[in-house]
């Protein structure tokens, strides 16, 4: 017994085609910039794998429509997409902070950045655990989720981390004169990405806190399109920037040690 192919399945097929390319790009960027300290590129690998596995679970429900575990796995993986996006932008911002820290008065320490990263990871873990404990039903082919407390806490932490990330961006922008010309495109790309991240956050908050029931078009417009756009911007940026960061000395630009070799 199987079920008809629906709009969610079409979105899943499209994502598989896109994220196969994104996964290859993310792996290349990790190799180019270094796996040890890859300015967030490794989180694009995480996002790509989450999308590919989640979409495969969704498509598996075509032939196994009564297998609730497949639907739950798909929905849980849908919920964690925001975390890797934010951590990627945070890693890119860290590259600018390291560069500014050598010359300017920026008051963002490595401890603060690690704390923000740990908070985001904690939020993602809570969302995953909450997803396993939440209850799910299908109404006219669309999933309806009844969230537990852990899902509310995890989503709240992720929203708070995004607020802190925006504060970091403002501090970096205030010190933008210390960013050399070749690196300023990173700040521009991050600023362009933030509205898409906020729309994606609004989608998560509307589901968890607002009790909104998703639909294929809501998922496509406020989640899938936002994630695809931010990932594309980040990967294009990764292909165009230097594998390390550079420091301006007089009239010359001196390449520094590879970014992956930094602390």
C-alpha positions, -999 to +999 in steps of 0.1 A: +000+000+000+014+034-009+002+070-009+000+096-037+030+119-045+023+153-029+037+188-026+059+179+003+075+151-017+081+176-046+099+199-022+119+169-009+130+160-044+140+196-052+160+198-020+178+165-027+190+179-060+201+212-045+218+199-014+237+172-032+255+201-049+257+221-017+272+191+002+300+188-024+306+226-022+307+225+016+332+196+016+354+215-009+353+247+012+363+227+043+393+213+024+401+248+011+398+266+044+408+238+067+387+213+086+401+222+120+389+258+120+368+262+088+350+295+096+317+276+098+319+256+066+315+223+085+281+235+096+270+236+059+279+200+057+257+193+088+228+212+071+232+194+038+232+160+055+202+169+076+183+179+045+193+149+024+185+124+052+153+142+061+141+143+025+149+107+020+128+098+050+099+119+036+101+101+002+103+067+020+068+074+034+054+071-001+058+034+000+054+032+038+027+057+046+018+042+080+053+043+094+051+072+118+089+070+126+097+082+091+075+112+095+089+120+129+125+118+116+116+141+087+100+167+109+128+166+135+154+172+108+133+200+094+134+217+128+172+218+131+180+236+099+182+271+115+211+261+138+237+253+112+229+285+092+234+306+123+266+288+132+280+293+097+274+330+099+289+331+134+320+313+121+323+338+092+319+367+116+346+351+138+371+355+109+364+392+108+366+395+146+400+377+146+413+401+120+399+433+137+413+421+171+448+425+158+443+462+151+411+476+166+393+480+199+367+452+193+355+439+227+344+404+216+366+377+231+370+341+219+353+330+251+321+350+242+321+334+207+325+299+221+297+305+246+274+316+218+283+285+198+276+263+228+243+280+234+232+273+198+243+237+200+224+233+233+193+248+216+196+224+187+199+194+211+168+205+230+149+209+197+159+174+187+150+159+221+118+179+222+110+166+187+113+130+198+089+136+227+063+157+208+032+141+193+024+142+156-007+138+136-015+142+099-044+164+088-052+164+051-016+153+044+000+181+064+018+174+097+004+188+129+028+189+159+020+192+195+052+205+210+065+197+245+084+222+268+118+212+256+109+224+221+098+258+235+130+261+254+152+251+225+135+274+201+138+303+226+175+297+230+180+297+192+161+330+190+183+345+218+215+333+200+203+350+168+198+382+188+234+380+201+247+373+166+230+405+154+246+424+183+280+410+172+274+421+137+266+456+149+299+457+168+318+445+138+301+470+116+311+497+141+347+486+137+344+481+099+373+506+092+397+480+105+385+454+080+407+453+049+391+458+015+393+421+005+375+409+036+347+434+037+326+413+014+322+388+043+304+414+064+283+424+034+273+388+028+264+383+065+242+414+065+224+402+034+218+368+050+203+381+082+168+390+068+165+354+054+176+340+088+150+361+105+122+349+082+134+313+089+133+321+126+098+336+123+087+303+107+100+282+136+085+306+162+051+306+144+050+268+146+062+264+181+049+295+199+021+305+176+005+272+171+005+277+133+000+245+113+025+243+084+016+237+048+038+229+018+038+265+006+045+279+040+074+254+043+087+263+009+084+301+013+096+306+049+119+277+054+132+259+023+138+290+002+154+309+031+179+280+039+187+275+002+194+312-003+216+316+028+236+285+019+241+297-016+254+331-005+277+315+020+291+290-005+296+316-032+315+337-006+336+308+004+347+302-031+358+339-035+376+346-003+412+338+006+419+305+024+433+326+053+428+362+063+451+390+052+465+419+071+472+453+056+506+467+061+513+501+046+502+499+009+506+461+007+484+432+016+504+404+033+488+370+034+487+356+069+489+320+080+460+298+071+429+305+091+427+269+101+460+272+119+448+300+142+437+292+177 
